């Protein structure tokens, strides 16, 4: 059942890119197979609407576009991936009673990485309990663990769930 909240084409594009393998979709595939990605998008898709939505997403830095012969490929940027993940997590309903806790002790010689990691936790709406202990009610543990592996800090970061924090 579709919620009464209007589904924006821009959000639909970000969601489709986030779900896609390798984070890209050919524009003509999206245009002609909207029903695959639609998730309640009940209006006919016009090329001009798609073009405008892609332009706005590109200007915000959420996507990158590239040519493959005559085909246009849209790829999700890191900023776009963050936005898509945040949208997905915030759409989830009630709290499941579990806290997601991140504890880290990233060495001083990796200060820039530590600051980038803290910034990412803020983007994903984690709350700091201390400088190196952050919590969230949203289930971001899988995305967070992947991000931690990708940036190479898994030796200094622990992520766990608990239903009993006092």
Wavefront OBJ file of the C-alpha trace (Angstrom):
o trace
v 0.000 0.000 0.000
v 1.354 3.396 -0.968
v 1.571 5.985 1.771
v -0.140 9.311 1.310
v 3.227 11.041 1.375
v 4.172 12.004 -2.180
v 7.023 9.971 -3.561
v 9.535 12.226 -5.273
v 11.224 11.083 -8.441
v 14.595 12.145 -7.023
v 14.109 9.860 -4.014
v 13.027 7.038 -6.287
v 16.179 7.410 -8.387
v 18.421 7.402 -5.295
v 16.668 4.323 -3.946
v 16.983 2.489 -7.273
v 20.693 3.318 -7.488
v 21.300 2.246 -3.894
v 19.664 -1.129 -4.571
v 21.452 -1.680 -7.872
v 24.603 -3.730 -8.239
v 27.638 -1.442 -8.518
v 25.454 1.611 -7.822
v 24.550 2.482 -11.387
v 21.582 2.273 -13.736
v 21.381 3.114 -17.435
v 18.967 6.004 -17.849
v 16.961 4.378 -20.635
v 16.484 1.269 -18.475
v 15.073 3.422 -15.705
v 12.922 5.407 -18.126
v 11.363 2.432 -19.900
v 11.163 0.062 -16.927
v 10.002 2.442 -14.236
v 7.597 -0.198 -12.918
v 10.604 -2.227 -11.741
v 11.846 0.647 -9.605
v 8.542 2.404 -8.979
v 7.659 1.458 -5.386
v 4.432 3.410 -5.563
v 5.423 5.998 -8.139
v 2.042 6.115 -9.843
v 2.512 8.955 -12.324
v 3.651 8.407 -15.920
v 7.356 9.089 -16.233
v 8.259 11.783 -18.739
v 11.749 12.285 -20.134
v 11.679 15.940 -19.102
v 10.839 15.042 -15.481
v 13.593 12.446 -15.395
v 16.061 14.880 -16.928
v 15.226 17.571 -14.369
v 15.465 15.124 -11.455
v 18.858 13.878 -12.659
v 20.104 17.449 -13.082
v 19.076 18.315 -9.509
v 20.685 15.169 -8.110
v 23.899 15.890 -10.020
v 23.981 19.490 -8.751
v 23.623 18.276 -5.162
v 26.478 15.828 -5.707
v 24.319 12.733 -5.185
v 25.054 11.205 -8.601
v 27.683 11.174 -11.305
v 26.855 10.660 -14.961
v 28.984 9.176 -17.701
v 28.552 8.247 -21.345
v 28.814 4.681 -22.593
v 28.622 5.108 -26.346
v 25.224 6.719 -26.880
v 23.938 5.575 -23.481
v 23.973 7.679 -20.339
v 24.942 5.891 -17.136
v 24.006 7.313 -13.745
v 26.217 6.312 -10.825
v 25.594 6.955 -7.151
v 28.253 9.104 -5.451
v 29.317 8.531 -1.831
v 27.139 11.499 -0.809
v 24.235 9.986 -2.723
v 24.812 6.622 -1.091
v 24.713 8.273 2.340
v 21.479 10.049 1.433
v 19.869 6.850 0.078
v 20.833 4.855 3.168
v 19.567 7.584 5.468
v 16.262 7.770 3.572
v 15.836 4.010 3.816
v 16.646 3.873 7.513
v 14.434 6.823 8.401
v 11.520 5.202 6.554
v 11.641 2.194 8.829
v 8.827 2.226 11.323
v 8.971 1.701 15.027
v 12.051 1.183 17.131
v 12.773 -2.517 17.617
v 14.057 -1.964 21.169
v 17.718 -2.453 20.243
v 20.474 0.111 20.461
v 23.296 0.053 17.928
v 26.507 0.989 19.691
v 29.771 2.017 18.049
v 32.926 2.074 20.156
v 36.204 3.132 18.580
v 39.797 3.920 19.465
v 41.371 5.048 16.210
v 45.069 5.962 16.665
v 46.179 9.577 16.781
v 48.229 9.221 13.595
v 44.914 8.520 11.826
v 43.187 11.628 13.152
v 41.760 12.635 9.760
v 40.173 9.209 9.282
v 38.776 9.383 12.831
v 37.239 12.793 12.141
v 35.764 11.571 8.850
v 34.332 8.553 10.689
v 32.729 10.804 13.327
v 31.277 12.990 10.570
v 29.770 9.901 8.925
v 28.212 8.858 12.247
v 26.642 12.314 12.479
v 25.291 12.063 8.930
v 23.730 8.714 9.827
v 22.245 10.388 12.933
v 24.126 8.512 15.606
v 24.244 10.262 18.979
v 27.562 10.668 20.802
v 27.701 9.404 24.378
v 31.395 10.154 24.555
v 33.904 11.185 21.891
v 34.408 7.552 20.887
v 31.085 5.944 21.874
v 28.066 6.589 19.649
v 24.549 5.090 19.668
v 21.526 4.856 17.413
v 18.063 3.312 17.529
v 18.145 2.758 13.756
v 19.457 -0.523 12.358
v 22.537 0.625 10.479
v 24.920 -2.050 11.720
v 25.382 -3.860 8.383
v 25.951 -0.647 6.428
v 28.240 0.633 9.158
v 30.301 -2.570 9.284
v 30.751 -2.470 5.499
v 31.840 1.181 5.683
v 34.308 0.359 8.467
v 35.847 -2.442 6.363
v 35.937 -0.248 3.253
v 37.911 2.543 4.911
v 40.234 0.114 6.733
v 39.534 0.835 10.395
v 38.014 -2.495 11.495
v 40.876 -3.135 13.946
v 39.905 -0.065 15.974
v 36.086 -0.063 15.753
v 33.481 -2.339 17.341
v 29.775 -2.309 16.464
v 27.212 -4.180 18.526
v 23.532 -4.292 19.418
v 22.002 -4.287 22.855
v 18.508 -4.136 24.236
v 19.739 -3.183 27.692
v 21.656 0.087 28.041
v 21.553 2.074 31.234
l 1 2 3 4 5 6 7 8 9 10 11 12 13 14 15 16 17 18 19 20 21 22 23 24 25 26 27 28 29 30 31 32 33 34 35 36 37 38 39 40 41 42 43 44 45 46 47 48 49 50 51 52 53 54 55 56 57 58 59 60 61 62 63 64 65 66 67 68 69 70 71 72 73 74 75 76 77 78 79 80 81 82 83 84 85 86 87 88 89 90 91 92 93 94 95 96 97 98 99 100 101 102 103 104 105 106 107 108 109 110 111 112 113 114 115 116 117 118 119 120 121 122 123 124 125 126 127 128 129 130 131 132 133 134 135 136 137 138 139 140 141 142 143 144 145 146 147 148 149 150 151 152 153 154 155 156 157 158 159 160 161 162 163 164 165 166
